[in-house]
Amino acid sequence: MIVREKDGGYLLIGQHEHALASGRFARHWGWKPRPSSSTVYAIANHDVGWREIDRRVLWNEEEGRPYSFVDYPIEPKLEGYRQGIGLVEDEDPYAGLLCSMHYASFFRHPKTEPEARFLEEELSRQERLRRVLPEEALETVEHDFRLLQLCDDLSLFICLNDAGRNDHPWYRGGFSFMGRRLEPIWEGEGIRISPNPFTEDFEISIPWRMVGEGGDPEEEGEIRVEIKGSGG
């Protein structure tokens, strides 16, 4: 769950909903090499393991707010990661490899035994998948992994900032992709990325819900942002 404190309550966005928006960025990507259908599938479904977890709000009594994807209890979070990677792998092994690389990157320096075990499992999964995938499929794996991370960040930027703002500390310096810096520029309630990797305009829509104290539901709505293409 993505959680933002707002207007005396908490705005919640499901992780899978945010990931589906990440897939929209991938589908409109214009720079070469263009992503394959497997890569787009990985990007759109990289958080599918959160789908069941996010069906209910888990309240952090100590902090007096809902748990977010950042501070969610580690054991159920890791189990969600495993299940999600497995679901993607079952559908598309190359997509599963990309998702495994994405989640393993969170724990390059594990701090706990569960994190170390998860990292070991995912490195083993990656080795197994690399052995069975065609060699030509692996030629762009590093690029595709970085594209997954970028599209994830672009969607998170929209989820974590109000329209016209860049207040969240993660993205004040823009984004990094394959040695290039990309800057988000608000134009009204739309966004242009500079330099612009998108060849046409498209819209991102992400549902949200507001909850009050204790997680009581209050309101539902949708974030809608137009992404400006270089020809738009």
C-alpha positions in Angstrom: 0.0 0.0 0.0 1.2 3.5 -0.8 0.2 5.8 2.0 0.1 9.6 2.1 -1.2 11.7 4.9 -3.6 14.2 3.4 -6.5 16.4 4.6 -6.6 14.9 8.1 -6.8 11.3 6.8 -4.7 8.9 4.7 -4.8 8.5 1.0 -4.1 4.9 0.0 -3.1 3.5 -3.4 -2.8 -0.2 -4.0 0.6 -1.4 -5.1 -0.8 -3.4 -8.0 -2.8 -0.4 -9.2 0.4 1.7 -9.2 2.3 -1.1 -11.1 -0.4 -1.2 -13.8 0.3 2.5 -14.3 4.0 1.7 -14.5 3.0 -0.6 -17.4 1.4 2.3 -19.2 4.7 4.1 -19.2 6.4 1.0 -20.7 3.8 0.6 -23.4 4.5 4.2 -24.6 8.3 4.0 -24.4 9.8 5.4 -27.5 13.6 5.0 -27.1 15.4 2.0 -28.6 15.5 -0.8 -27.7 11.7 -0.8 -27.4 10.5 -3.1 -24.6 9.2 -6.5 -25.6 5.8 -7.8 -24.5 7.5 -9.8 -21.8 9.2 -6.7 -20.4 5.9 -4.7 -20.5 4.2 -7.6 -18.7 6.9 -7.6 -16.0 6.6 -3.9 -15.4 2.8 -3.9 -15.3 2.6 -6.8 -12.9 5.7 -6.4 -10.8 3.6 -5.7 -7.7 1.0 -8.4 -8.2 2.0 -10.0 -5.0 0.6 -7.0 -3.1 -2.9 -7.5 -4.6 -4.2 -9.7 -1.8 -2.2 -8.0 1.0 -3.7 -4.6 0.1 -7.3 -5.8 0.2 -7.4 -4.7 3.9 -5.7 -1.8 5.7 -3.2 -3.0 8.3 -3.1 -0.4 11.0 0.2 0.5 12.7 -0.9 1.1 16.2 2.5 2.4 17.4 2.6 5.1 14.7 -1.1 5.7 14.5 -1.3 5.3 10.7 -1.7 2.6 8.1 1.3 0.5 7.3 2.8 1.3 3.9 5.0 -0.7 1.5 8.0 0.9 3.2 7.3 -0.2 6.8 5.0 -3.2 6.3 6.0 -6.2 8.6 8.9 -7.9 6.8 7.8 -11.6 6.9 4.4 -11.2 5.2 5.9 -8.6 2.9 8.6 -11.0 1.7 6.0 -13.8 1.3 4.0 -11.4 -0.9 7.1 -10.7 -3.0 7.7 -14.5 -3.4 4.2 -15.2 -4.5 4.1 -12.3 -6.9 7.4 -13.2 -8.6 6.1 -16.8 -8.8 2.9 -15.7 -10.5 4.7 -13.6 -13.0 7.3 -16.4 -13.7 4.4 -18.9 -14.3 3.0 -16.6 -17.0 6.3 -15.5 -18.5 9.8 -16.7 -17.3 11.6 -13.7 -18.7 9.2 -11.4 -16.9 9.7 -13.4 -13.8 13.5 -12.9 -14.1 13.0 -9.1 -14.3 10.7 -9.1 -11.3 13.1 -11.2 -9.3 16.0 -8.8 -10.1 13.9 -5.9 -9.1 13.0 -7.3 -5.7 16.4 -8.7 -5.0 17.9 -5.3 -5.6 16.1 -4.1 -2.4 18.2 -6.4 -0.3 21.7 -6.2 -1.7 22.9 -5.6 1.9 20.4 -7.6 4.0 19.9 -6.5 7.6 18.0 -9.5 8.9 18.0 -13.3 8.4 14.6 -13.3 6.5 16.0 -10.7 4.1 19.2 -12.7 3.6 17.2 -15.9 2.9 15.0 -14.0 0.5 18.0 -12.7 -1.4 19.6 -16.1 -1.6 16.3 -17.6 -2.9 15.9 -15.0 -5.6 19.5 -15.2 -6.8 19.0 -18.9 -7.1 15.8 -18.3 -9.1 17.6 -15.9 -11.4 20.4 -18.4 -12.0 17.9 -21.1 -12.9 16.0 -18.8 -15.2 19.1 -17.6 -17.0 20.0 -21.2 -17.7 16.7 -22.0 -19.4 16.0 -18.7 -21.3 17.3 -18.3 -24.8 20.6 -16.4 -25.0 19.2 -13.7 -27.3 16.5 -13.0 -24.7 19.1 -12.1 -22.2 20.9 -9.6 -24.4 18.8 -6.6 -23.1 18.1 -7.9 -19.6 20.0 -5.1 -17.8 18.3 -2.5 -19.9 14.9 -4.0 -19.3 15.6 -4.3 -15.5 16.5 -0.6 -15.4 13.4 0.3 -17.5 11.3 -1.6 -14.9 12.9 0.5 -12.1 12.4 3.8 -14.0 8.7 3.1 -14.9 8.2 2.1 -11.2 9.7 5.4 -10.1 7.6 7.4 -12.7 4.4 5.9 -11.3 5.5 6.4 -7.7 6.3 10.0 -8.5 2.7 10.6 -9.5 1.4 8.7 -6.5 3.6 10.5 -3.9 3.2 14.1 -5.1 0.2 16.4 -5.6 -0.3 17.8 -9.1 2.2 20.5 -9.9 4.5 19.5 -7.0 7.8 17.6 -6.5 7.9 17.5 -2.8 8.8 13.9 -2.1 12.6 13.6 -1.3 13.0 10.5 -3.5 12.5 12.4 -6.7 13.7 16.0 -6.2 16.8 15.3 -8.2 14.7 13.7 -11.0 15.3 10.1 -12.3 18.3 8.1 -13.5 18.2 5.7 -16.5 21.2 4.0 -18.1 23.5 6.9 -17.2 21.0 9.7 -18.2 19.2 12.1 -15.9 15.5 12.6 -16.6 13.6 15.5 -15.1 9.8 15.6 -14.5 8.3 19.0 -15.5 4.7 19.8 -14.6 2.7 21.6 -17.3 -0.6 22.4 -15.6 -1.8 19.0 -14.4 0.2 17.1 -17.0 3.8 16.1 -17.0 6.6 16.2 -19.5 9.8 14.2 -19.0 13.0 15.9 -20.2 14.6 14.5 -22.3 11.4 13.0 -23.4 11.3 9.2 -24.1 7.6 9.2 -25.1 6.5 9.8 -28.7 2.9 10.6 -28.0 0.6 11.9 -25.3 -1.2 9.3 -23.0 -3.1 9.4 -19.7 -2.3 7.7 -16.4 -5.2 6.9 -14.1 -4.7 5.4 -10.6 -7.5 4.8 -8.2 -7.2 5.8 -4.5 -9.2 5.7 -1.4 -9.2 7.8 1.8 -9.4 6.4 5.2 -9.7 8.1 8.6 -8.5 7.1 12.1 -8.3 3.4 12.5 -8.7 2.8 8.8 -12.4 3.7 8.4 -13.2 4.3 4.7 -14.2 7.8 3.8 -13.9 8.5 0.1 -12.7 7.1 -3.2 -11.3 8.8 -6.3 -8.8 8.6 -9.1 -5.5 10.3 -9.9 -5.5 11.4 -13.6 -2.4 12.8 -15.2 -1.6 13.4 -18.9 1.9 12.4 -19.9 3.2 14.7 -22.7 4.9 13.0 -25.6 7.7 14.7 -27.6 5.3 15.2 -30.5 2.4 16.3 -28.3 
